[in-house]
Amino acid sequence: MDAVIIVLIILVVLVFIALIKTIQVIPQASAAIVERFGRYTRTLNAGLNIVVPFIDTIRNRIDLREQVVPFPPQPVITQDNLVVNIDTVIYYQVTDARAATYEVASYIQAIEQLTVTTLRNIIGGMDLERTLTSREEINAALRGVLDEATGKWGIRVNRVELKAIEPPTSIQDSMEKQMRADRDKRAAILQAEGVRQSEILQAEGHKQSEILRAEGDAKAAALRAEGEAQAIRTVFESIHAGDPDQKLLSYQYLQMLPKIAEGDANKLWIVPSEIGDALKGLGGALDTFRGGNGGGSGGGNGGGQQGGKSVTPPTERPSID
């Protein structure tokens, strides 16, 4: 009885193991290689799959998602015989699980070595300056070579990136000095341009100020001259409207003489010849005034008056030139 129970237990265990080996669940974006007696049979895709237990075996499970593999820095010699260390990053994806399993032993190692050799060929035809400024060109050339070589392995290289390009320390120092000199040069040029622009703006402002000042002075002079002309015109019209006689003009002329002599610097001044005529007119006016007063008080002089007016000729005064 005990032997029967043991046999039953063994059968149940074998059945359970057989069921486990028969039912294979493959995750999404994955694939599995099935071999029967060591020979490739089929590729299991994502989902529930049935295999023959103890006959079919799972050789390899492959992730079909895009993978990222960074490679360590590799020394590369440029065309001008400078050694630079270049880090690369490869983005690849397995498109054929069977080819990736049987066409190459280790596709990661194969991609790495192919990247190094291809990178040396590309960089060997470029100088350092072009290497530092042509990353897109290097990436495109490297991706083209890798994609073509890895196609038969069931691998598709989607993208290649140069993570870092490190030139020698001495070259880095020289490049830093050159960049510093270029920055100082650009700063000096910008400063000179700023000073030049500032001086130009100041000159333009001064020019505009002088122009506006000159225009203001011209308008002020024109208005002043117009005002003076209007004043002279008004005085002239007033004089003509009042019809002044010689006596009034002589009196006004004498009133202006003190103003002519004003000022400490006027040590010598010249009396015009017309002042004699003015004095004559003023003297005649005074004699007439005195004669009129005398006639009214004394009753008349036989030879000194005629018709109430003095006919005594004015005293001749020499004109002062």
C-alpha positions as CSV (number, residue, x, y, z in Angstrom):
1,M,0.0,0.0,0.0
2,D,2.8,2.4,0.8
3,A,4.5,1.6,-2.5
4,V,1.3,2.5,-4.4
5,I,1.1,5.9,-2.6
6,I,4.7,6.7,-3.4
7,V,4.2,5.8,-7.0
8,L,1.1,8.1,-7.2
9,I,3.0,10.9,-5.6
10,I,5.8,10.5,-8.1
11,L,3.3,10.5,-11.0
12,V,1.6,13.7,-9.7
13,V,5.0,15.4,-9.4
14,L,6.0,14.4,-12.9
15,V,2.6,15.5,-14.3
16,F,3.0,18.9,-12.5
17,I,6.6,19.3,-13.9
18,A,5.4,18.3,-17.4
19,L,2.6,20.9,-17.2
20,I,5.1,23.6,-16.1
21,K,7.4,22.7,-19.0
22,T,4.5,22.5,-21.5
23,I,3.0,25.9,-20.8
24,Q,5.4,28.8,-21.5
25,V,4.3,32.5,-21.0
26,I,6.4,35.0,-22.9
27,P,6.2,38.7,-21.8
28,Q,5.4,41.5,-24.2
29,A,8.3,42.8,-26.3
30,S,10.2,39.5,-25.7
31,A,10.9,36.4,-27.7
32,A,12.2,32.9,-26.9
33,I,14.2,30.4,-29.0
34,V,12.9,26.8,-28.9
35,E,15.3,23.9,-29.6
36,R,14.3,20.3,-30.0
37,F,17.2,17.9,-29.4
38,G,19.6,20.8,-29.8
39,R,18.2,22.0,-33.1
40,Y,16.3,25.2,-33.7
41,T,12.6,24.6,-34.0
42,R,10.7,27.9,-33.7
43,T,10.6,31.3,-32.0
44,L,8.0,31.8,-29.3
45,N,6.3,35.2,-29.4
46,A,4.6,37.1,-26.5
47,G,1.7,35.3,-24.9
48,L,0.8,31.8,-23.9
49,N,2.7,29.0,-25.8
50,I,2.7,25.2,-25.6
51,V,5.8,23.1,-26.0
52,V,6.6,19.4,-25.8
53,P,8.0,18.8,-22.3
54,F,11.3,17.1,-21.9
55,I,11.8,17.3,-25.7
56,D,11.6,21.1,-26.5
57,T,13.9,23.3,-24.5
58,I,14.1,27.1,-24.3
59,R,17.5,28.1,-25.6
60,N,17.4,31.9,-25.1
61,R,15.0,34.6,-24.1
62,I,15.7,37.9,-25.9
63,D,14.4,41.4,-25.1
64,L,13.1,43.1,-28.3
65,R,13.0,46.6,-26.8
66,E,15.5,49.3,-27.8
67,Q,18.6,48.9,-25.7
68,V,21.2,51.5,-24.7
69,V,24.9,50.4,-24.3
70,P,27.6,52.9,-23.3
71,F,31.2,51.9,-24.3
72,P,34.2,52.9,-22.3
73,P,36.6,55.7,-23.7
74,Q,38.7,54.5,-26.6
75,P,42.0,56.2,-27.7
76,V,41.8,57.4,-31.3
77,I,44.5,59.1,-33.3
78,T,43.4,62.1,-35.5
79,Q,44.9,63.1,-38.8
80,D,47.3,65.6,-37.2
81,N,48.6,62.8,-34.9
82,L,46.8,63.7,-31.7
83,V,45.4,61.1,-29.4
84,V,41.9,61.7,-28.2
85,N,39.6,59.6,-26.0
86,I,36.1,59.2,-27.3
87,D,33.1,57.8,-25.3
88,T,30.3,56.3,-27.4
89,V,26.7,55.3,-26.7
90,I,24.9,52.9,-29.0
91,Y,21.1,52.6,-29.3
92,Y,20.2,49.3,-30.8
93,Q,17.2,46.9,-31.1
94,V,16.9,43.2,-31.8
95,T,14.7,42.6,-34.8
96,D,15.4,38.9,-35.4
97,A,15.8,36.7,-32.3
98,R,17.0,33.7,-34.3
99,A,19.7,35.6,-36.1
100,A,20.8,37.4,-32.9
101,T,21.1,33.9,-31.2
102,Y,22.8,31.9,-34.0
103,E,24.6,34.4,-36.3
104,V,26.9,35.9,-33.7
105,A,28.2,34.5,-30.4
106,S,27.8,37.9,-28.5
107,Y,26.3,40.7,-30.4
108,I,27.1,43.3,-27.6
109,Q,30.8,42.5,-27.8
110,A,30.7,42.4,-31.6
111,I,29.0,45.9,-31.7
112,E,31.6,47.3,-29.4
113,Q,34.5,46.1,-31.4
114,L,32.9,47.2,-34.7
115,T,32.3,50.6,-33.2
116,V,35.9,51.0,-32.1
117,T,37.4,50.1,-35.5
118,T,34.9,52.2,-37.4
119,L,35.5,55.2,-35.2
120,R,39.2,54.9,-35.7
121,N,38.8,54.9,-39.4
122,I,36.5,57.9,-39.4
123,I,38.6,60.0,-36.9
124,G,41.8,59.1,-38.7
125,G,40.7,61.2,-41.7
126,M,39.9,64.3,-39.6
127,D,42.1,66.8,-37.8
128,L,41.3,67.7,-34.2
129,E,39.4,70.9,-34.9
130,R,37.1,69.1,-37.4
131,T,36.7,66.2,-34.9
132,L,35.5,68.6,-32.2
133,T,33.0,70.4,-34.5
134,S,31.7,67.5,-36.6
135,R,29.9,65.3,-34.1
136,E,26.8,65.0,-36.3
137,E,28.9,63.9,-39.3
138,I,30.8,61.3,-37.2
139,N,27.5,60.0,-35.7
140,A,25.9,59.6,-39.1
141,A,28.9,57.9,-40.6
142,L,29.3,55.5,-37.6
143,R,25.6,54.7,-37.6
144,G,25.6,53.8,-41.3
145,V,28.6,51.4,-41.0
146,L,27.2,49.7,-37.9
147,D,23.6,49.4,-39.2
148,E,24.9,47.8,-42.4
149,A,27.2,45.3,-40.5
150,T,24.7,44.3,-37.8
151,G,21.8,43.8,-40.2
152,K,22.7,40.1,-40.7
153,W,22.9,39.6,-37.0
154,G,19.3,40.6,-36.6
155,I,20.3,43.9,-34.9
156,R,19.2,47.4,-36.0
157,V,21.4,50.3,-34.8
158,N,19.0,53.3,-34.3
159,R,21.4,55.9,-33.1
160,V,25.0,56.5,-32.2
161,E,26.2,59.3,-30.0
162,L,29.6,60.6,-29.1
163,K,29.3,61.2,-25.4
164,A,32.6,62.9,-24.9
165,I,35.7,63.8,-26.9
166,E,38.7,64.5,-24.6
167,P,41.9,65.9,-26.3
168,P,45.3,65.8,-24.5
169,T,45.8,68.1,-21.5
170,S,48.3,70.3,-23.3
171,I,45.9,70.7,-26.2
172,Q,43.1,71.6,-23.7
173,D,45.3,74.3,-22.1
174,S,46.1,75.8,-25.6
175,M,42.5,75.7,-26.5
176,E,41.5,77.4,-23.3
177,K,44.1,80.2,-23.9
178,Q,42.9,80.6,-27.4
179,M,39.2,80.9,-26.3
180,R,40.2,83.3,-23.6
181,A,42.1,85.5,-26.1
182,D,39.1,85.3,-28.5
183,R,36.8,86.4,-25.6
184,D,39.1,89.3,-24.7
185,K,39.2,90.3,-28.3
186,R,35.5,90.3,-28.7
187,A,35.1,92.2,-25.4
188,A,37.5,94.9,-26.6
189,I,35.7,95.1,-29.9
190,L,32.4,95.5,-28.2
191,Q,33.7,98.1,-25.8
192,A,35.2,100.1,-28.7
193,E,32.0,99.8,-30.6
194,G,30.1,101.1,-27.5
195,V,32.5,104.0,-27.1
196,R,32.2,104.9,-30.8
197,Q,28.4,104.7,-30.7
198,S,28.3,106.8,-27.6
199,E,30.5,109.5,-29.1
200,I,28.4,109.5,-32.3
201,L,25.3,109.9,-30.3
202,Q,26.8,112.7,-28.2
203,A,28.0,114.4,-31.4
204,E,24.5,114.1,-32.9
205,G,22.9,115.4,-29.8
206,H,25.3,118.4,-29.7
207,K,24.6,119.0,-33.4
208,Q,20.9,119.0,-32.9
209,S,21.2,121.2,-29.8
210,E,23.3,123.7,-31.8
211,I,20.8,123.6,-34.6
212,L,17.9,124.2,-32.3
213,R,19.7,126.9,-30.5
214,A,20.6,128.7,-33.8
215,E,17.0,128.3,-35.0
216,G,15.8,129.8,-31.7
217,D,18.3,132.7,-31.9
218,A,17.3,133.4,-35.5
219,K,13.6,133.4,-34.6
220,A,14.2,135.6,-31.6
221,A,16.3,138.0,-33.6
222,A,13.6,138.1,-36.3
223,L,10.9,138.7,-33.7
224,R,13.1,141.3,-32.0
225,A,13.8,143.1,-35.3
226,E,10.1,142.9,-36.2
227,G,9.2,144.4,-32.8
228,E,11.7,147.2,-33.1
229,A,10.5,147.9,-36.6
230,Q,7.0,148.0,-35.4
231,A,8.0,150.3,-32.5
232,I,9.8,152.7,-34.9
233,R,6.9,152.6,-37.3
234,T,4.5,153.4,-34.4
235,V,6.7,156.3,-33.2
236,F,7.1,157.6,-36.7
237,E,3.4,157.4,-37.3
238,S,2.8,159.1,-34.0
239,I,5.2,161.9,-34.8
240,H,3.7,162.5,-38.2
241,A,0.2,162.4,-36.7
242,G,1.2,165.0,-34.1
243,D,2.9,167.3,-36.6
244,P,5.7,168.5,-34.3
245,D,7.5,171.8,-35.0
246,Q,11.2,172.6,-34.9
247,K,10.9,173.9,-31.3
248,L,9.7,170.6,-29.9
249,L,12.4,168.6,-31.8
250,S,15.1,171.0,-30.5
251,Y,13.9,170.5,-27.0
252,Q,13.9,166.7,-27.3
253,Y,17.3,166.8,-28.9
254,L,18.7,168.7,-25.9
255,Q,17.2,166.2,-23.5
256,M,19.1,163.4,-25.2
257,L,22.5,165.1,-24.7
258,P,22.9,164.0,-21.0
259,K,22.3,160.4,-22.0
260,I,25.0,160.6,-24.6
261,A,27.5,161.8,-22.0
262,E,26.6,159.0,-19.5
263,G,29.1,156.3,-18.6
264,D,32.6,156.4,-17.0
265,A,34.2,155.4,-20.3
266,N,32.9,158.5,-22.1
267,K,35.9,160.8,-21.6
268,L,35.6,162.2,-25.1
269,W,32.4,162.7,-27.0
270,I,31.7,164.6,-30.2
271,V,28.8,167.0,-30.6
272,P,27.2,166.8,-34.1
273,S,26.8,169.9,-36.2
274,E,23.1,169.6,-36.1
275,I,23.1,170.7,-32.4
276,G,23.7,174.3,-33.5
277,D,20.4,174.3,-35.4
278,A,18.7,172.8,-32.5
279,L,20.1,175.5,-30.2
280,K,19.1,178.2,-32.6
281,G,15.6,176.9,-32.7
282,L,15.4,176.6,-29.0
283,G,16.9,180.1,-28.5
284,G,14.3,181.6,-30.9
285,A,11.6,179.9,-28.9
286,L,12.9,181.3,-25.6
287,D,13.2,184.9,-27.1
288,T,9.7,184.7,-28.4
289,F,8.5,183.5,-25.0
290,R,10.3,186.4,-23.2
291,G,9.1,189.0,-25.8
292,G,5.6,188.0,-25.3
293,N,5.9,188.4,-21.6
294,G,7.5,191.9,-21.9
295,G,4.8,193.2,-24.3
296,G,2.1,192.2,-21.9
297,S,3.7,194.1,-19.0
298,G,5.3,197.2,-20.4
299,G,2.8,198.3,-23.2
300,G,5.2,197.7,-26.1
301,N,8.6,198.7,-27.4
302,G,8.8,200.7,-30.6
303,G,11.4,198.7,-32.4
304,G,11.3,195.4,-30.4
305,Q,7.8,194.1,-31.2
306,Q,5.7,193.7,-34.3
307,G,2.2,192.3,-34.1
308,G,2.7,191.0,-30.5
309,K,5.7,188.9,-31.5
310,S,9.4,189.6,-30.9
311,V,11.3,190.3,-34.0
312,T,14.6,190.6,-32.3
313,P,16.9,188.3,-34.2
314,P,18.3,185.5,-32.1
315,T,21.9,185.7,-31.0
316,E,24.1,183.8,-33.4
317,R,25.9,180.9,-31.6
318,P,28.7,179.1,-33.2
319,S,28.0,175.5,-34.0
320,I,30.0,173.0,-32.2
321,D,31.5,170.4,-34.6
